Amino acid sequence: KGKGKGKARLRPQMAVYITFFRHYAKVGDEASAQAAADLHEEMVSDGVSATAETHTCVLTAFAKCGDKQKVFEWLETMVTAGIRPDERTYTSVINVFANLGDTTGAAEWLEKMVTDGLRPDVATYTTVLKSYLQRGDVFGAARWLEWMEVDKVQADTGAYNYVLGGFAASGNLSAAEQVFDRMSAVGVQPTELSFNHLLDCCAKARVRAAARRWLKAMEEADIKPGGIAYAAMARVHAADGRVKEAEQFLQKMINEDKPPMSVKLKTVEYVMGIFQLEGKEEPLQRLADKYPKVFEHLEAQGTVTDDELLSGDGGGLAAAALAPAPPAPGASGRGGGGRRSGARRSTSLEQRARKTKRRLSKRPGDSSAAGDRSSLEAAMQQFNKIRLKGEPSINDWHDVLRSFAGGDGTAPRARLAVAWIKKMREAGVELNAFSYMTLLGAFAEAGDSGAAVQWFERMVGNGITPLEGHFQHAVRAIKRDAVAKGTVQRPINETQMLERLLLASSGKQKGKVRSYDFIVRKLAEYGDTNGAAAWYDRAKAEGMFVSSMTCEIAAKASMEDGSETKTLFWLEEIPQTYGEDKLKTSITAFVRRIALGGKSLPDDAALDAVAAWMRRISLAKLDKKDVPYETFISLYSSSKRLAEASAWFNKLIDSGQSPTLEAYKDMIRCSSECRRPDTARKWMETLKLTEHKLDTDSYNSLLKSYIFELDVEGAVACYNEMVAEGLTPDAVSNALMIKLFSRVGDCAGAERWYAAALNTNHTLGWDVYESLIHAHLDAGDLSSALDRAKDLSATGKKTGAKIWVAQLRAASEQAGVQPDLVKQVVREMVRNGHEPGKQAMQAMERVLGRTGCRQLCDELGVDLDKLLRTH
């Protein structure tokens, strides 16, 4: 711009400013952020109006360089200028803080976004969730899945897979399974990656039964296991001493395209290492003879990189157990020389096997006796051997620390853990969050509150931000110490100990809020509801509030303690953002969480307990408009408890409120599933008398009651009544009619309803085709059964093998069957990706004979000899 005398002064257009702002935001260093701020002020002084995008760029630039104070100042500038921050503004800042690993900043801005009346999308929540995983706080990431449910944001498969991968990396099988159950409960379909995470977790936890169960579930979900799944199965079977199964899964893994060759090599090496340690010479030699090329590659390729290990699974399958042992001092690198001699290979294999065995050590908190004397001595011996070969890594130090800390809760074990920590520091090993987490766990077991708080303070003083797990161990140590000394010694000053935790972790305002939240939560989890309430009051007095999750945990503890008043108090304190009925919304979410427990169907005992609490509290302490009657109707209906659902429906009427359409539909559905068609009909007639408009779903629920009873006349009358009401039957309606006629053996009628569904372009499910195919098979009409199976294949759905096996079995049991028909079935079966198994082979041989079977298999490229060996 010309500023000299006599020079023309041109005002840049907004597009020019935007180009510069985007550049500064992209660079994101301090100089660029300040340049963006200066340019923004100059732009405004030149008379160009600021926009949401210009402010967002400046905010993003300061966020990238970590200047939170400037971010807040510019947000205030934005609001003062009359520009309301939009979704893009908040999302941009949240993403920056999350990518920087600043979970507190990301969470704080997300809360600010919600407070401003904007709803974050699933991608924004997932970004915050990933930031917790980057810091190693898997449980913190899992809690964000719960927050998404509370905020009515449906987490997608990617979000669940991230958390599954986090638990898989640490071998926490119970937590991973809980996440998977919650994923299924909310209707999110698992992918191959989801099952791969679970199988990898089973391998790390060395739980073979769980691994076999999840592999079977994977196959039942029509997801073909790949090399990553087979690698995990090989590892878990090898660790369990199952030689034959381990070798079989290794072969399956080798035959797959994935995982990368590097991971395959390490998996074979892992299995051989286990066999070496267990003294299984025969299978060890067999593998060495079977995969000579593998080991030639292994000797030449060197250490596997993280990228290779994580390829193809989104970062979840951590392979620390497969990392090679460091070479002995003076030994040549893998890349040099040629193939080693047999003796050298044996030594190398033994080193790797020992490394593998050490990596399989149990995590703290396992039910196994990880801290007994033999395990402790073994850990020390292994560590000393590692030191003779090279410099131990921090993981090697932690292996011994876990052995000290995972004892039986006696003080000497905790002192040994402290001595080992000091030894680590003397050796120049930098302690991290996990080091302190393990040590605090030892003090918690010992009930040594003084040491726990002291080391907590040291940790914070060394610049490590405490996580929830640190608070959990510290508070547990304080509570156990108080219980132990309460009757035989002078009680400890519990409040003073907790204040020291608060003081140590409250360097900044946000840190203090977080510390209050954790202290209140942990006290509630340990059943100290009075202490939780007292600390909550202290937080409020300082203008701080705890999270919704902490309030719910305290409410649950109060309910279990039998205190209706305290439970209601905590529910009233839940920070609620959406809706006018704050208390009712909080109570509804609380009731569903208690009753469902993360599953799709309620637990009857939990549901009855929370219902009893609600009945007591609604008598005197709660306004009837805040009682979630319809939630109890829905929960009891889904449990098929008609009497209880009816009782809550009547309570709803008695409260003077009008039931919604969903409440009536729940009662119709529950009556149908309880096989009470007369009751379902009465609820339908009652619904007709209300102001609610009937819909197809209501009639489908009624229709099911006739289907369950195989009442053809009643079902047809119900269907016709739906049409007479001016409603259009949907795919569910036609599917129910097809199933009904198939089950009663009326193939002609089933075909008529099938044709009607196709004419209206309705998409039918796999179960409908299965029902129709079996009806034709039962009637002896194999040709029609094959036609319907072909129709199913043409829809693009996975047919599954049993559709074809059922046809072959029926053909083998029927006299006079044409061999050509059986051949057609086999051809379609193979075309749909299913090789004949044992039952299919037996049926084929009865009709075609062994020679006919071989000719057909040769035609289709199926290895008959292999099938016979396998089955």
Buried (B, 14 or more C-beta within 10 A) or exposed (E): EEEEEEEEEEEBEBEEBBEBBBBBBEBBEBEBBBBBBEBBEEBBEEEBEBBBBBBBBBBBBBBBBBBBEBBBBBBEBBEEBEBEBBBEBBBBBBBBBBBBEBBBBBBBBBBBBBEBEBEBEBEBBBBBBBBBBBBBBBBBBBBBBBBBBBBEBEBBBBBBBBBBBBBBBBBBBEBBBBBBEBBBBBEBEBBBBBBBBBBBBBBBBBBBEBBBBBBEBBBEBEBEBBBBBBBBBBBBBBBBEBBEBBBBBBEBBBEBEBBBBBBBBBBBBBBBBBBBBBEBEEBBEBBBEBBEEBBEBBBEBEEBEEEBBBBBBBBBBBBEBBBBBBBEEEBEEBEEEEEBEEEBBEBBBBBBBBBBBBBBBBBBEBEEEBBBEEBBEBBBEBBEEBEEBBEBEBEBBBBBBBBBBBBEBEBEBBBBBBEBBEEBEEEEBEBBBBBBBBBBBBBBBBBBBBBBBBBBBBBBEEEBBBBBBBBBBBBBBBBBBBEBBEEEEEEBEBEEBBBBBBEBBBEEEBBBBBBBBBBBBBBBBBBBBEBBBBBBEBBEEEEBBBBBBBBBBBBBBBBBEEBBEBBBBBBBBBBBBEEEEBBBBBBBBBBBBBBBBBEEBBBBEBBBBBBEBBBBBBEEEBEEEBBBBBBBBBBBBBBBBBEBBBBBBEBBEEBEBEBBBEBBBBBBBBBBBBEBBEBBBBBBEEBEEEEBEBBBBBBBBBBBBBBBBEBBEBBBEBBEBBEEBEBEBBBBBBBBBBBBBBBBEBBEBBBBBBEBBEEEEBEBBBEBBBBBBBBBBBBEBBEBBBBBBBBBBEEEBBBBBBBBBBBBBBBBEEEEBEBEBBBBBBEBBBEBEBBBBEBBBBBBBBBBEEEBBBBBBEEBEBEBEEBEEEE
